[in-house]
Amino acid sequence: MGQTNGRLGIQLRGGLLAIAMPWFAMADVDDAEQDLASVPELPRAAIERYARTDLEQWHYLRTRENEEGVVVDRHDPTLPGEAHWQLVSIDGREPTEEERRDYDRERADHSKTDERARSDDVMRMVLPGSVRALDEIDGAQRYRYALRSPDGKKERVFRALQGEFLVEQGQWEPWVREVRIWNTGTLRPWLGVRIDEADLLFKFQVQEGWVLPARVEATWTGELLALKDIGETLRVTLTDFRQVTTQPELAANP
């Protein structure tokens, strides 16, 4: 099967993950709690807890691995604008100047305000009335749910997805330990792109009372322009979290 590459590969990876990126997003919780009114108490409390997480409060490293190699970059919210993200290494070596310029262009494309997911979109992604308990796995309760578009865009794509998540009680409050999203039908997220199979797995951790993303694994196969097979496995790991405390306006209560 042919692999995606270059700028097309970047757009496809980013676009597919954007379907579920509210799980790796910034906090902006307002009245979104009403969107979870039909969700049972335990999973509702766990989702609301995660929605309080704002990754703009955290310094961390991100490692992205796929068939093309390994890229490590750093998120530092104390730096201005697009400098929030800095390229650290490619395949374990120092990046070239050209690679740094390519990286900066990519980050500029994805730093537009209207492209930034909000973590309260997680609440709006859950189709009301769809959450149901399944069974218990390793001390966590498993739930299944149907998805809807949090902003009303690409509704057909979201309705072709289904999800499950694990909720662990925790020491004080319940928390979402794992989320899996997969497709139940063919996805056509953009003109000329068909995704036949997609599977995304998100894993989380608790640090200093906050629920933080730890790892995502995404696999997809499909076709581009009815001519080229596409397929890829992407793994993203987030490590070395350190909360920013120098900006009081970013403070939150865990």
C-alpha positions as CSV (number, residue, x, y, z in Angstrom):
1,M,0.0,0.0,0.0
2,G,1.3,3.4,-0.9
3,Q,2.1,5.8,2.0
4,T,1.2,9.4,2.3
5,N,4.1,11.8,2.2
6,G,5.1,15.4,2.1
7,R,2.6,18.2,2.6
8,L,-0.4,15.9,1.7
9,G,0.7,13.6,4.5
10,I,0.9,16.4,7.0
11,Q,-2.6,17.7,6.1
12,L,-4.1,14.2,6.2
13,R,-2.6,13.4,9.6
14,G,-3.6,16.7,11.0
15,G,-7.1,16.6,9.5
16,L,-7.9,13.1,10.7
17,L,-6.6,13.8,14.2
18,A,-8.6,17.0,14.2
19,I,-11.8,15.0,14.2
20,A,-10.9,13.9,17.7
21,M,-8.5,16.7,18.8
22,P,-10.8,18.1,21.5
23,W,-9.2,15.4,23.7
24,F,-5.9,17.1,23.2
25,A,-7.2,20.7,23.4
26,M,-7.3,23.9,25.4
27,A,-9.9,24.5,28.1
28,D,-12.7,27.0,27.5
29,V,-15.6,25.6,29.5
30,D,-18.7,27.8,29.6
31,D,-22.2,26.4,29.4
32,A,-21.1,23.2,27.7
33,E,-22.2,21.1,30.8
34,Q,-25.7,21.2,29.5
35,D,-24.6,19.0,26.6
36,L,-23.9,16.2,29.0
37,A,-27.2,16.4,30.9
38,S,-28.2,13.0,29.6
39,V,-24.9,11.3,30.5
40,P,-24.8,9.2,33.7
41,E,-23.2,10.8,36.7
42,L,-19.8,8.9,36.8
43,P,-18.8,9.4,33.2
44,R,-20.2,13.0,33.2
45,A,-18.0,13.9,36.1
46,A,-15.0,12.4,34.4
47,I,-15.5,14.2,31.1
48,E,-16.2,17.5,32.9
49,R,-13.0,17.0,34.9
50,Y,-10.9,16.5,31.7
51,A,-12.6,19.5,30.1
52,R,-11.0,21.7,32.8
53,T,-7.5,20.8,31.4
54,D,-5.9,23.5,29.4
55,L,-2.7,22.4,27.6
56,E,-1.8,26.1,27.2
57,Q,-0.9,26.0,30.9
58,W,1.7,23.2,30.4
59,H,5.2,22.9,29.1
60,Y,5.8,19.5,27.5
61,L,7.6,17.4,24.9
62,R,5.7,15.7,22.0
63,T,7.2,12.7,20.1
64,R,5.5,11.8,16.8
65,E,6.4,8.5,15.2
66,N,5.3,7.1,11.8
67,E,6.7,5.3,8.8
68,E,8.7,8.4,7.9
69,G,10.6,8.7,11.2
70,V,10.5,10.3,14.6
71,V,10.0,14.0,15.2
72,V,10.3,15.6,18.7
73,D,9.1,19.1,19.4
74,R,8.5,21.2,22.5
75,H,5.5,23.2,23.7
76,D,6.4,26.2,25.8
77,P,3.4,28.6,26.5
78,T,5.8,31.2,28.0
79,L,7.0,32.0,24.5
80,P,5.0,34.3,22.3
81,G,2.7,33.3,19.4
82,E,4.0,30.6,17.0
83,A,7.1,30.2,19.1
84,H,5.0,28.2,21.5
85,W,6.2,25.2,19.5
86,Q,9.9,24.5,18.8
87,L,11.4,21.7,16.8
88,V,13.8,19.6,19.0
89,S,15.0,16.7,16.9
90,I,14.3,14.6,13.8
91,D,15.3,10.9,14.0
92,G,17.5,11.7,17.0
93,R,19.5,14.4,15.3
94,E,19.6,18.1,15.2
95,P,17.3,19.5,12.5
96,T,18.7,21.3,9.5
97,E,17.8,24.9,8.8
98,E,15.5,23.8,6.0
99,E,13.7,21.4,8.3
100,R,13.2,24.1,10.8
101,R,11.7,26.4,8.2
102,D,9.3,23.6,7.0
103,Y,8.3,23.0,10.6
104,D,7.7,26.7,11.2
105,R,5.5,26.9,8.1
106,E,3.5,23.9,9.3
107,R,3.0,25.3,12.7
108,A,1.9,28.7,11.3
109,D,-0.8,26.8,9.2
110,H,-2.2,25.1,12.3
111,S,-2.0,28.1,14.7
112,K,-4.9,30.0,13.3
113,T,-7.5,30.8,16.0
114,D,-10.4,29.2,14.1
115,E,-8.5,25.9,13.8
116,R,-7.8,25.5,17.6
117,A,-10.0,22.9,19.2
118,R,-11.4,23.5,22.7
119,S,-11.5,20.8,25.3
120,D,-15.2,21.6,26.1
121,D,-15.9,20.4,22.6
122,V,-15.5,16.9,24.1
123,M,-18.8,17.6,25.8
124,R,-20.5,18.6,22.6
125,M,-19.1,15.6,20.7
126,V,-21.2,13.2,22.7
127,L,-24.5,12.5,21.1
128,P,-27.2,13.1,23.8
129,G,-28.7,9.9,25.0
130,S,-26.1,7.7,23.4
131,V,-23.8,6.9,26.4
132,R,-24.3,3.4,27.8
133,A,-22.3,1.3,30.3
134,L,-20.8,-1.9,29.0
135,D,-18.5,-3.7,31.4
136,E,-15.5,-3.3,33.7
137,I,-11.9,-3.6,32.6
138,D,-9.0,-3.5,35.0
139,G,-10.9,-1.5,37.6
140,A,-12.4,1.0,35.1
141,Q,-16.0,1.2,33.8
142,R,-16.3,1.0,30.0
143,Y,-18.8,3.1,28.1
144,R,-19.9,3.3,24.5
145,Y,-21.2,6.4,22.8
146,A,-22.1,7.9,19.5
147,L,-20.5,11.1,18.1
148,R,-21.8,14.3,16.7
149,S,-19.9,17.4,15.3
150,P,-19.2,19.8,18.2
151,D,-19.6,22.8,15.8
152,G,-22.0,21.4,13.3
153,K,-19.4,21.1,10.6
154,K,-18.7,17.7,8.9
155,E,-21.7,16.2,10.6
156,R,-21.8,13.3,8.2
157,V,-18.2,12.4,9.1
158,F,-18.9,12.4,12.9
159,R,-22.0,10.3,12.5
160,A,-19.9,7.6,10.9
161,L,-17.8,7.3,14.0
162,Q,-18.4,5.5,17.3
163,G,-16.5,5.7,20.5
164,E,-15.7,4.0,23.8
165,F,-14.0,5.3,26.9
166,L,-12.8,4.0,30.3
167,V,-13.6,5.8,33.5
168,E,-11.6,5.2,36.7
169,Q,-12.9,6.4,40.0
170,G,-9.5,7.8,41.1
171,Q,-8.6,9.0,44.6
172,W,-10.9,12.0,44.7
173,E,-12.7,12.4,41.4
174,P,-13.3,10.0,38.5
175,W,-11.2,10.5,35.4
176,V,-11.1,9.3,31.8
177,R,-8.3,6.8,31.4
178,E,-8.7,5.9,27.8
179,V,-10.7,6.8,24.7
180,R,-11.1,4.8,21.5
181,I,-12.8,6.1,18.3
182,W,-13.4,4.2,15.1
183,N,-15.5,4.4,12.0
184,T,-18.6,2.4,11.3
185,G,-18.8,3.5,7.7
186,T,-16.7,5.1,5.0
187,L,-15.4,8.6,5.8
188,R,-15.0,11.3,3.2
189,P,-13.5,14.2,5.3
190,W,-12.2,16.2,2.3
191,L,-12.8,16.2,-1.5
192,G,-11.1,13.3,-3.2
193,V,-10.2,11.5,0.1
194,R,-11.9,8.3,1.2
195,I,-11.0,6.6,4.5
196,D,-12.2,3.0,4.7
197,E,-10.8,2.2,8.2
198,A,-9.8,4.5,11.0
199,D,-9.0,3.7,14.6
200,L,-7.8,6.2,17.2
201,L,-6.7,5.4,20.7
202,F,-6.1,8.1,23.4
203,K,-4.5,7.3,26.7
204,F,-4.4,9.7,29.7
205,Q,-2.6,10.2,33.0
206,V,-3.1,12.1,36.2
207,Q,-0.5,14.6,37.4
208,E,-0.9,17.1,40.2
209,G,-4.6,16.4,40.2
210,W,-4.9,17.3,36.5
211,V,-5.9,14.8,33.8
212,L,-3.4,15.1,30.9
213,P,-3.1,13.3,27.6
214,A,-0.3,10.8,27.5
215,R,-0.4,9.0,24.1
216,V,-2.4,8.7,21.0
217,E,-2.2,5.9,18.4
218,A,-4.0,6.4,15.0
219,T,-4.3,4.0,12.1
220,W,-6.1,4.6,8.9
221,T,-6.4,3.2,5.3
222,G,-8.2,4.5,2.3
223,E,-7.8,6.1,-1.1
224,L,-6.8,9.4,-2.6
225,L,-8.5,10.8,-5.8
226,A,-9.6,7.2,-6.6
227,L,-6.0,6.6,-7.8
228,K,-3.7,6.1,-4.8
229,D,-4.0,3.9,-1.7
230,I,-3.3,5.7,1.5
231,G,-2.5,4.1,4.8
232,E,-0.5,5.0,7.9
233,T,0.0,4.4,11.6
234,L,0.9,7.4,13.8
235,R,1.9,7.4,17.4
236,V,2.1,10.6,19.5
237,T,3.5,10.6,23.0
238,L,3.4,13.6,25.4
239,T,6.0,13.7,28.2
240,D,7.9,16.0,30.6
241,F,4.8,18.0,31.7
242,R,5.5,21.0,33.8
243,Q,2.7,23.4,34.6
244,V,3.3,27.1,33.9
245,T,3.0,29.1,37.1
246,T,4.4,32.4,36.1
247,Q,1.2,33.6,34.5
248,P,-1.6,33.9,37.1
249,E,-4.3,34.4,34.5
250,L,-3.6,30.8,33.4
251,A,-4.2,29.3,36.8
252,A,-7.0,26.8,37.3
253,N,-8.3,24.7,40.2
254,P,-7.9,21.0,39.8
